[in-house]
Amino acid sequence: MELISGTTTPSWVPYLAAWLATLTLILLARRLHRRPKLNLPPGPKPWPIIGNLNLIGPLPHRSIHALSQKYGPLMHLKFGSFSVVVGSSVEMAKIFLKTNDVIFASRPKTAAGKYTTYNYSDITWSPYGPYWRQARKMCLMELFSVKRLESFEYIRVEELKLLLRNLYKSCGKPTMLKDYLSDVSLNVISRMVLGKKYTEEDHDQNEVVTPQEFKEMLDELFLLNGVLDIGDSIPWLAFLDLQGYIKRMKILAKKFDRFLEHILDKHNERRRGVENYQAKDMVDVLLQLADDPNLEIKLERHGIKAFTQDLIAGGTESSAVEDLNMEEIFGLSTPRKYPLEAVVEPRLPAHLYEM
């Protein structure tokens, strides 16, 4: 066999050629798909990867307010991979919420909506569309109709009397009014929605949560729906769960699901076999709506649970929100935060507090 002598090609040449070809294709694709330069509002210069997240503190609303004082009522921020336009004046709010309300009607899809509201199945996080419009109609026509709210008036009266009795018992010593008022709010809404109070110890062995656990679940729900999770801004870091929020959301979702499944089972058991059953609370109303064949979009069981969770949270106050002071709420100038504390002094005859 005859060998043909000559120069041999170095082994690294094919790799260099492949690398140059790939680089050329990337540069060509970027040139072809280059977006036109946008006329963005003023704002701070973003850092690579994180954008302007370094300027957002533990209370985002305060950080954004401070930035708006520098850059004006309409400014552009970069939250990781996403551009954010912030309006912070009455005129800007009107443009966003009234003039262009349909465009901005849907919330961004974040981890909180995915993990704590049955994958955006509630009223708060579901995108604008037929499902959301049907949910809004159910609220206006069924859950919060004048007739329905009037039927719950006795609940409000009973809880108000109970509040007066409890305050009367604590007269003469410092009392945290916030605790009493938040309990009244939670008692009223839980009786209207669930049919009973979950803030008092119950000797029923079948209950799945204690009063303390119930309040802690609501506090955690408020907290996790207001956090700034890094994975929402930088999606390719979401799987790392750097702040631990997603783990907490999944744990909370399991607790709420166990509780809400228990609620629905008890209500279905109460309704079973009863002809012309009259709804006694809002969960009963939702279950009746789920049985309605004329609904445009069928209300599934996970949707009932998501709406029920919304109704409870929407009508209560969370102790997790502790960083608002009197200046923020009322525009007052105060040297520090004051708790809502008072010494109760009865002004009515004693027998009126025992009603």
C-alpha positions in Angstrom: 0.0 0.0 0.0 1.4 3.4 -1.0 1.3 6.2 1.6 0.6 9.7 0.4 2.8 12.2 2.3 1.7 15.7 3.1 0.8 18.1 5.9 -1.8 17.0 8.4 -4.5 19.3 9.8 -4.1 20.1 13.5 -6.8 18.5 15.7 -8.0 21.9 17.1 -9.0 23.4 13.8 -12.5 21.7 13.5 -13.3 22.9 17.0 -12.2 26.4 16.2 -14.3 26.4 13.0 -17.4 25.1 14.9 -16.9 27.8 17.6 -16.6 30.6 15.0 -19.7 29.3 13.1 -21.7 29.3 16.3 -20.6 32.8 17.2 -21.5 34.0 13.8 -25.0 32.5 14.0 -25.5 34.1 17.4 -24.4 37.5 16.3 -26.6 37.3 13.1 -29.6 36.2 15.1 -29.2 39.1 17.5 -28.9 41.5 14.7 -32.0 40.1 12.9 -34.1 40.1 16.1 -32.8 43.3 17.6 -35.6 45.2 19.2 -36.2 48.8 18.3 -34.9 51.2 20.9 -37.8 52.1 23.3 -38.4 55.5 24.7 -38.5 54.4 28.3 -39.3 56.6 31.3 -36.3 57.8 33.5 -35.0 55.4 36.1 -31.8 54.2 37.7 -29.2 52.3 35.6 -29.7 48.6 36.1 -26.9 46.1 37.0 -26.4 43.0 34.9 -28.6 40.0 35.9 -30.2 41.6 39.0 -31.3 44.9 37.4 -32.4 47.3 40.1 -33.2 44.7 42.8 -30.3 46.0 44.8 -32.3 49.2 45.4 -35.3 47.4 46.8 -35.3 46.9 50.6 -37.4 44.7 52.8 -40.3 47.1 52.4 -40.6 47.4 48.6 -43.3 50.1 48.7 -41.0 52.4 50.7 -38.0 51.8 48.4 -40.1 52.5 45.3 -41.6 55.6 46.8 -38.1 56.9 47.6 -37.0 56.2 44.0 -40.1 58.0 42.6 -39.0 61.2 44.6 -35.9 61.2 42.5 -37.0 60.0 39.1 -40.6 61.3 38.9 -44.2 60.0 38.9 -43.4 57.6 35.9 -40.2 55.7 36.1 -38.6 52.6 34.7 -37.1 49.8 36.8 -35.5 46.5 36.0 -36.4 43.6 38.3 -34.0 41.0 37.2 -35.0 39.9 33.7 -38.2 42.0 33.6 -38.8 45.7 32.9 -41.2 47.4 35.3 -42.9 50.8 34.8 -44.0 52.4 38.0 -46.7 55.1 38.2 -46.8 57.0 41.5 -49.2 59.9 41.1 -52.9 60.3 40.8 -52.6 61.1 37.1 -50.5 58.0 36.4 -52.9 55.8 38.5 -55.8 57.0 36.3 -53.9 56.1 33.1 -53.1 52.6 34.4 -56.3 51.8 36.2 -58.9 53.6 34.2 -57.7 54.6 30.7 -55.8 51.3 30.1 -57.5 49.2 32.7 -58.0 46.1 30.4 -54.3 46.1 29.4 -53.2 46.1 33.1 -56.1 44.0 34.5 -54.1 40.8 35.0 -51.4 40.3 37.6 -48.0 38.9 36.7 -47.8 35.2 37.3 -45.6 34.8 40.4 -44.8 31.9 42.7 -47.3 33.1 45.3 -50.2 32.8 42.8 -49.0 29.4 41.6 -48.4 27.7 44.9 -50.8 29.4 47.4 -54.0 29.8 45.2 -54.3 26.5 43.4 -52.4 27.6 40.3 -54.0 31.0 39.9 -57.6 29.6 40.4 -58.8 32.3 42.8 -60.2 35.7 42.1 -57.1 37.6 43.1 -54.5 35.9 40.9 -56.6 34.5 38.0 -55.9 36.4 34.7 -58.5 38.7 33.2 -60.8 36.7 31.0 -64.0 34.6 31.0 -63.1 32.8 34.3 -62.3 36.1 36.1 -65.5 37.8 34.8 -67.6 34.9 35.9 -66.0 35.0 39.3 -66.7 38.7 39.6 -70.3 38.2 38.6 -70.7 35.5 41.2 -69.4 37.8 43.9 -71.7 40.7 42.8 -74.9 38.7 42.2 -74.6 35.9 44.7 -72.0 36.1 47.4 -72.3 39.9 48.2 -75.8 40.7 47.0 -77.8 43.0 49.3 -80.1 40.2 50.3 -77.2 37.9 51.2 -75.5 40.5 53.3 -78.7 41.3 55.1 -79.2 37.7 55.9 -75.9 37.8 57.8 -76.7 40.9 59.8 -77.4 38.8 63.0 -73.8 37.5 62.9 -72.4 41.1 62.9 -74.8 42.0 65.8 -73.8 39.0 67.9 -70.1 39.5 67.4 -70.4 43.2 68.2 -72.1 42.3 71.5 -69.4 39.8 72.3 -66.8 42.4 71.6 -68.5 44.8 74.1 -68.7 42.1 76.7 -65.0 41.2 76.3 -63.9 44.8 76.5 -66.1 45.3 79.6 -64.3 42.4 81.3 -60.9 44.0 80.6 -61.9 47.5 81.8 -59.4 49.3 84.1 -56.3 47.7 82.5 -54.3 48.4 79.3 -55.9 46.6 76.4 -54.6 45.9 72.9 -57.6 47.0 70.8 -56.0 45.7 67.6 -56.3 42.1 68.9 -60.0 42.5 69.8 -60.9 44.2 66.5 -59.0 41.7 64.4 -60.8 38.8 66.2 -64.2 40.4 65.6 -63.3 40.8 61.9 -62.1 37.2 61.6 -65.1 35.8 63.6 -67.6 37.6 61.4 -66.1 36.6 58.1 -65.5 33.0 59.2 -69.1 32.6 60.2 -70.3 34.2 57.0 -68.1 32.1 54.8 -67.5 28.8 56.7 -70.6 28.7 58.9 -68.7 28.7 62.3 -65.9 30.4 64.2 -62.4 29.0 64.1 -60.9 31.4 66.6 -62.2 29.5 69.7 -61.3 26.1 71.0 -63.8 23.5 69.9 -64.2 20.1 71.6 -65.0 18.5 68.3 -62.3 15.9 67.7 -62.7 16.1 64.0 -61.4 19.6 63.6 -58.2 19.8 61.6 -56.8 23.1 62.8 -56.6 24.8 66.2 -57.5 28.5 66.5 -53.8 29.4 66.8 -52.9 27.4 63.7 -55.8 29.0 61.8 -54.5 32.5 62.6 -50.9 31.5 61.8 -52.0 30.2 58.4 -53.7 33.4 57.5 -50.6 35.4 58.7 -48.4 33.3 56.5 -50.7 33.7 53.6 -50.6 37.4 53.8 -46.8 37.4 54.2 -46.0 35.1 51.3 -48.3 36.9 48.9 -46.4 40.1 49.5 -42.8 38.9 49.4 -40.4 39.7 46.5 -39.2 36.3 45.5 -36.0 36.3 43.5 -37.2 33.6 41.3 -40.1 35.8 40.0 -37.5 38.3 38.7 -34.8 35.9 37.6 -36.6 32.8 36.5 -33.5 30.7 35.9 -32.7 31.0 39.6 -36.2 29.9 40.7 -35.3 26.2 41.2 -32.7 27.2 43.8 -35.3 28.8 46.1 -32.6 31.0 47.5 -34.9 32.7 50.1 -36.8 29.6 51.0 -40.2 31.2 50.1 -41.3 28.5 47.7 -40.8 25.8 50.3 -42.9 27.8 52.8 -45.6 28.3 50.1 -45.8 24.6 49.4 -46.1 23.8 53.1 -48.8 26.4 53.6 -50.7 25.2 50.5 -50.8 21.7 52.0 -52.2 23.0 55.3 -54.9 25.1 53.6 -55.8 22.3 51.3 -56.3 19.9 54.2 -58.4 22.5 56.0 -60.5 23.4 53.0 -61.1 19.8 52.0 -62.4 19.3 55.6 -64.7 22.3 55.2 -66.1 21.1 51.8 -66.7 17.5 53.1 -68.6 18.8 56.1 -70.8 21.1 53.9 -71.5 18.3 51.4 -72.4 15.9 54.1 -74.9 18.5 55.5 -76.4 19.1 52.1 -76.6 15.4 51.0 -80.2 14.1 50.7 -81.9 17.5 51.6 -84.3 18.7 48.9 -84.4 22.4 48.2 -81.5 23.0 50.6 -81.1 26.6 51.7 -77.6 27.9 51.7 -76.5 28.9 55.2 -73.1 30.4 54.4 -70.9 31.3 51.4 -69.4 27.9 51.0 -72.9 26.5 50.5 -73.5 29.1 47.8 -70.3 28.2 46.0 -71.2 24.5 46.1 -74.6 25.3 44.7 -73.0 27.3 41.9 -70.7 24.4 41.2 -73.7 22.2 40.6 -75.2 24.8 38.1 -75.0 23.3 34.6 -75.6 26.8 33.0 -72.3 28.3 34.2 -70.1 29.4 31.2 -67.1 27.8 32.9 -67.6 25.0 35.3 -66.5 25.8 38.9 -64.3 22.9 39.9 -63.5 21.8 43.4 -60.1 23.5 43.4 -61.8 26.7 42.3 -64.3 26.5 45.3 -61.3 26.1 47.6 -59.5 29.0 46.0 -62.5 31.3 46.2 -63.1 30.2 49.9 -59.6 31.1 50.8 -60.0 34.5 49.1 -63.2 35.2 51.0 -61.6 34.4 54.3 -58.4 36.4 53.7 -60.1 39.3 52.0 -62.3 40.0 55.0 -59.7 39.7 57.7 -56.6 41.6 58.9 -53.3 40.0 59.3 -50.9 40.6 62.2 -48.1 39.9 59.7 -48.3 43.4 58.4 -46.6 45.2 61.3 -44.5 47.8 59.6 -47.1 50.4 58.7 -47.1 53.4 61.1 -49.5 56.3 61.7 -47.7 58.5 59.3 -48.2 56.1 56.4 -51.8 55.4 57.2 -53.1 58.8 58.1 -50.4 61.2 57.0 -49.6 62.1 60.6 -46.1 63.0 61.8 -45.2 60.7 64.7 -41.9 60.1 66.3 -42.3 56.3 66.4 -44.9 53.6 65.9 -47.6 53.5 68.6 -49.6 50.3 69.3 -53.4 50.7 69.3 -53.6 50.4 73.1 -56.2 51.9 75.4 -57.6 51.6 79.0 -61.2 50.7 78.6 -63.7 52.6 80.8 -67.4 51.6 80.6 -69.8 54.5 79.9 -73.0 52.5 79.7 -75.0 50.7 82.4 -73.4 47.4 83.3 -76.4 45.3 82.3 -76.0 46.4 78.7 -72.7 44.6 78.4 -74.2 41.3 79.6 -76.7 41.1 76.7 
